[in-house]
Amino acid sequence: MGPRLRLPVALTIAGSDSGGGAGIQADLKTFAALGVHGTSALTAITAQNTTGVTDILELPTSLIREQIRVVVEDLGVQSAKTGMLSSAEIIATVAEAITEYHLRDVVVDPVMVAKGGARLLRDDAVGALRDRLIPLAAIVTPNLPEAEVLLGRTISNLAECRHAARDLVAMGARAAVVKGGHAADMKLVTDVFFDGSQLIELQALRIDTMNTHGSGCVFSAAIAAWLARGAQPGEAVRQAKSFITQAIADALEIGHGHGPVNPMFALRDGG
């Protein structure tokens, strides 16, 4: 018998991106790059590439629930993340499973719109996201447009990002990080993290590229991976910020639209 390798287990509950740049595919690459065994519960299949989404098929909620059950009961799950949950019914199913299987370290990425503009969350599902899922989140990770929808107001400066992070925690999440990639500042990207007591601003130089497809998925998956490895939420977010910055810097020049970020950047030199 050779040496036995045990890895932390993370679960992604999200949609599939046939172009491989976002969704389940990006999450599993991120988990692997960070030394975590990735598992998945598929919520929807998309026909998608770097230019946009052309078709979506939601999976039955019974099958989504069964995927979660068999993974948790056999492998155990140290952390989980959610991505594309397009309907109120799917959100309710996932929330019930999180509660039943006592999944505590859950990162909620409130995916609403694809990079090409396709709607990935129905308008009538926003309330379910607010009421059913965010209160179960260890960390919720909206970008500025998503935070505006969740909070029902415009967010246009850093002070309003700080306020938004506080209000998302008041909504029930144990912590929130409001991502600043859509902000007007052309030199810096500032993400605001709040966990109910400490407020941290994480900055990185803005990278001049159109190839940011999957950036939100990779960021939230990296947080989940670090949580699975035992990091505290603030440290998990710091590590994920560094990881996504490098993944964007090493983004792939493929396709005719928004190319994908590259969570496998650590392997570019064969190491």
N, C-alpha and C positions, 0 to 999 in steps of 0.2 A: 504494500500500500504506500503510495506517495503522500506527500504532505497535503493536508486538507485546507482548502481556502474558504473562509467564511467572510462574506461581505454584508454590510448593511443592505436592507431592502427598501426601495422606494417604489411607490405606485403612482403612475400618471393616469388620470381619468380625463380623457380628452378626445378630440377628433383626429382623423388621419389626414395628412397632407401628401397627396400622391407625388408632389414634386420634391418631397423629402426635406423641405426647409423649415417647417414649423410643425406644430402639433405633436402627436405621439412620436413621430420620427425624430424631431429635434430633442424632445425630452429624453428619449432613450439614449441618444448619442451623448447628451450632457451627463446623464447618470453614469454611463460607462467611462467617460473622460474623467470623472471625479471619483472613481473607485467605488461605485455603488451598483448593486444589482438592480436593474430596472425591470419593473413589471407594468402591465397596462390593462386598462379597461376602456375599450373603444366606445365612444358615444355616437360618432357619425363618420361617414366616409365622404370625403370631398374629392371632386375632380378639380385639381388645382396645379398651377405651375407658378413661375415667377411673375407672370402678368396678371393673374387673378384666379378667381374661383368660378367654374362654369356649372357645377352641379353639386348638390348635397343630398345625401341619404342618411336620415337619422336611424339609429338602431333601436329595436324595441327596448323599452325600459326593463323588461324582465331579463333580457340578455345582458344589459349593462349591470344590473344588480348581481347577476350570477357570476360575471367576470370578477367583480369585486369580492364576492363571497369566497370563490375558490382560491383566489390569490391569498387573501388574508388568512383563511383557515389552514392552508398548507404551508405557505412560506413565512407568514408573519410580515408585518409592514412597520418599519420604523418611522416613515413619513410618507405623505401623499401630496399630490398637487392636482388641482383641477384646471382645465383649459376650456375648450369649446363645449358648453352645455347649452344647447340652442333653444330649449323650450322649458316652460315652467314644470312640465311633467318630468323631464330629465333632471332638472335641478332638485325637485322634491325627492326623486328616487335616490340621487346621490347623497343628499342630506340625510335621508333615512338610513342609508348604509353606513355613512360616517358615524352616525350616532349608535347604531346597532353594534358595529364592530369596534367601537371605542378608538377611532382614529383621531389622535390628538394633535399631532404636528402636521396640520393640513395647510398648504399654501393655496390660496384662492387667487387665480389669475382671471379677472372678470372679462374674458374675451368677448368683444362685441362686434368688431369690424375687422375684416382681413386687410392686409396691407394694400391690396388692390381695390378696396372699397366695398366688397361684398359683406352684407350683414350676416353675422354669425350668431346673434342673439336676438330673438324676437322681442318686439317692443313690450308685449304683454308678459314677458318673462323677467323683466328688470325688477319688479316687485318681489318675485320669488327669490331672486338673487340677493336682494337686500335683506329680506325677512328670514329666509330659510338657510342660506349658505354662509353669508358673511359672519353671523354669530358663531359659527363653528370653526372659523378660520384662526389658525395660529398667526398667520400673516396674510394680508390681502394686498395685492400689488397692481393697482390700476395705473395706467398712464393718465395724462391730463384729461383727454376727452372722456375716458371711462369714469374718472373721478367726478367729472361734471355731471354725467348722467346719473351716477349713484347718489350724488348730493343735491342734484337739481339746481345748480347754480354755476356761473362762470368762474373759472380759476385762471387768473391772468398774471400773477406775480408770485414771488417766493413767499411772501407773507400769507397769501391765500393758500399756497401749497401746505404750509405749516398748519393752518386752520383746518384744511381738508383732512390731513393725516389724523389730527385730533378727533375730528368728527367721525371718521371711519372707525376709530377705536370705540367711540361712544356708541356706534351702531352695533357693536358686539364683538368685533375682531379683537384678538389679544394684542395685535400689532398691525401697523399699516406702513407701507412705503409708497409714496406718491412719486411716480417717475417723471422726470423733467425733460425727457427727450423731445416733447412737442413744444417746449417753451421757446420764447423769442430770443433768448440769449444764444448768440451764434458761436461763442467761444467755449462755454462751459455747459455741461449737463449736470444739474443738481437734483438728486433724489432726496426726499425728506422721509425719514424713518421716525415713527413714534410708537412706543410700547406701553403707554399709559403713565410713564414716569420720565423717561429720557427721550429727548428729541435730538436726532442726529442728522446732519446734512452731509451727504456723500457726493463729492464732486469728481468729475473727470473731464478732460478736454474733449470737446466735440470732434468727432471724426468725420471728415468730409467724404461721404459715400452715400450712394443710393442703396447699397446692398445691406439692408437691415431686416430683411424678411426673417421672421422667427425670433427676433430679439426678445420680445416679451416672454415667449415660451422658454427660451434658454435661460433667461434671468430667473424666472420663477422655478424652473427645474433645478437650477444651481442652488437656490435657497433650500429647496426640498432635499437635495443631496447633502448639503452641509448639515441640515437638521438631522438627517438620518445618521450622519457620522457623529452626532452628539453635540454639535455647536449650539450655543445659545442664539436666539433670534437676531440680536444685533450683530453678532459676529458672522452669522450665516449670510445676512444681507451685505455686510462689508465684503466678504469673500465673493459673493455672487456679483457684486458691482465690478470688482476687479476682473472676474471671469468674463462677464459679458462685454466689457470694454475691449479686452483682448480678442474676443470672438468677433467683434465688429471690425477691429483693426485688421484681422485676417479673413474678412468675409470673402466669399467665393464669387468670382467673376463668371457666372454661368447664367444661361437663359437670356431673355430679351426684356426683362422687367427688373423688379427688385430682387437681386440675388440674395442668397441666404447667408446669415452669419455662420461662423464656423466653430462649433464647440469642440471640434477635434483638433484645434490649433496646436495643442501640445505634441501632436504626432507629426507635425509638418517636417521636422528634421529627423524623423525616424526614431525619436526618443519618447 
